[in-house]
Amino acid sequence: MRIGFYLIVLFGTLGPRLSWAQVWNTERYNKVTWSDFYQLPEANQTIDFRSIDYALLHAAIFYATNEHRSLHDLVEFKYSFRIEQLSADHAADMVKYNFYGHYSTIRNKRLLRDRFQIVGLNPSQIAENISSTAGLDYEYGKPIGPSPSPGDFYYRSTNETRPVESHTYLSYAKEIVALWMESPGHRENILNPHFKFMSAGCAVYPEKKLYNMPYFINVQCFSSNI
């Protein structure tokens, strides 16, 4: 489990929008509150790693974050398709090119500001939270053994042999947002009243140290304006 945050304050202008098909209907962001989302059957379904609904996962992180904004009497974040796009793209790059951090190994995407500009955004203030977190409800530090069948993982010790439980889309999102809230830098980004927009993106990878247990790289980016 790894987490990181990044903050930058600059000035700029808007640019063209790029297209990206999603399963989750982006119009629902304007109609569904975080409390509504928590009641949706699709939000509470178990993540199937053979067919991940990334749009739904991104939405779950968005709404789990807005719950904390609401609990701290802050204006809830607005959704941005382009911020979701740049967040998911950075997560995918980290998996594809085997790096982890706010600075990309790809030349034209090195800085967070670069990644915002690629999707046509140049807000005055931006920030980024990242994490690398188990996709299952894994109790970190406990030893596990090889899975007896694909997709199954078990704790292995002298005292127990039990399965690692699955996450739902919502329970996974709430876990990683809770981890960010426990870290001062990440918490500051989430609760920064100057940020008005936030969206998230994820990419899955097999964690070789844990018999290829599915892990997600998670990215959420913040903006003062779009």
CORZINOR-V710864 format. One record per residue. N is the residue number from 1. RES is the residue in one small letter. NEAR is the number of other C-alpha atoms within 10 Angstrom. Layout:
n & res & near
N & RES & NEAR
N & RES & NEAR
This chain:
n & res & near
1 & m & 12
2 & r & 12
3 & i & 19
4 & g & 17
5 & f & 22
6 & y & 18
7 & l & 17
8 & i & 13
9 & v & 12
10 & l & 10
11 & f & 9
12 & g & 13
13 & t & 12
14 & l & 14
15 & g & 14
16 & p & 11
17 & r & 12
18 & l & 11
19 & s & 10
20 & w & 9
21 & a & 8
22 & q & 11
23 & v & 9
24 & w & 15
25 & n & 11
26 & t & 16
27 & e & 9
28 & r & 11
29 & y & 17
30 & n & 9
31 & k & 9
32 & v & 13
33 & t & 14
34 & w & 19
35 & s & 12
36 & d & 10
37 & f & 20
38 & y & 17
39 & q & 11
40 & l & 12
41 & p & 8
42 & e & 15
43 & a & 19
44 & n & 17
45 & q & 13
46 & t & 16
47 & i & 22
48 & d & 13
49 & f & 12
50 & r & 7
51 & s & 7
52 & i & 14
53 & d & 16
54 & y & 20
55 & a & 19
56 & l & 19
57 & l & 22
58 & h & 23
59 & a & 27
60 & a & 25
61 & i & 28
62 & f & 26
63 & y & 27
64 & a & 23
65 & t & 27
66 & n & 24
67 & e & 20
68 & h & 19
69 & r & 18
70 & s & 14
71 & l & 9
72 & h & 11
73 & d & 10
74 & l & 14
75 & v & 14
76 & e & 24
77 & f & 22
78 & k & 17
79 & y & 21
80 & s & 19
81 & f & 17
82 & r & 21
83 & i & 25
84 & e & 24
85 & q & 19
86 & l & 26
87 & s & 29
88 & a & 25
89 & d & 16
90 & h & 28
91 & a & 26
92 & a & 21
93 & d & 18
94 & m & 22
95 & v & 17
96 & k & 11
97 & y & 11
98 & n & 10
99 & f & 13
100 & y & 20
101 & g & 17
102 & h & 20
103 & y & 15
104 & s & 19
105 & t & 16
106 & i & 12
107 & r & 9
108 & n & 10
109 & k & 18
110 & r & 13
111 & l & 16
112 & l & 21
113 & r & 19
114 & d & 17
115 & r & 21
116 & f & 24
117 & q & 19
118 & i & 17
119 & v & 19
120 & g & 18
121 & l & 23
122 & n & 23
123 & p & 20
124 & s & 16
125 & q & 19
126 & i & 25
127 & a & 23
128 & e & 22
129 & n & 25
130 & i & 27
131 & s & 23
132 & s & 22
133 & t & 23
134 & a & 24
135 & g & 24
136 & l & 21
137 & d & 15
138 & y & 19
139 & e & 12
140 & y & 9
141 & g & 6
142 & k & 9
143 & p & 11
144 & i & 20
145 & g & 13
146 & p & 15
147 & s & 16
148 & p & 9
149 & s & 7
150 & p & 9
151 & g & 12
152 & d & 13
153 & f & 23
154 & y & 18
155 & y & 18
156 & r & 15
157 & s & 12
158 & t & 5
159 & n & 7
160 & e & 9
161 & t & 12
162 & r & 12
163 & p & 14
164 & v & 15
165 & e & 14
166 & s & 17
167 & h & 20
168 & t & 21
169 & y & 25
170 & l & 25
171 & s & 21
172 & y & 25
173 & a & 23
174 & k & 19
175 & e & 16
176 & i & 23
177 & v & 24
178 & a & 15
179 & l & 16
180 & w & 23
181 & m & 18
182 & e & 11
183 & s & 13
184 & p & 11
185 & g & 15
186 & h & 23
187 & r & 18
188 & e & 14
189 & n & 24
190 & i & 25
191 & l & 20
192 & n & 15
193 & p & 14
194 & h & 14
195 & f & 22
196 & k & 17
197 & f & 18
198 & m & 28
199 & s & 27
200 & a & 31
201 & g & 28
202 & c & 26
203 & a & 22
204 & v & 20
205 & y & 19
206 & p & 15
207 & e & 15
208 & k & 10
209 & k & 7
210 & l & 16
211 & y & 13
212 & n & 15
213 & m & 21
214 & p & 17
215 & y & 20
216 & f & 23
217 & i & 26
218 & n & 27
219 & v & 29
220 & q & 29
221 & c & 28
222 & f & 30
223 & s & 27
224 & s & 18
225 & n & 19
226 & i & 18
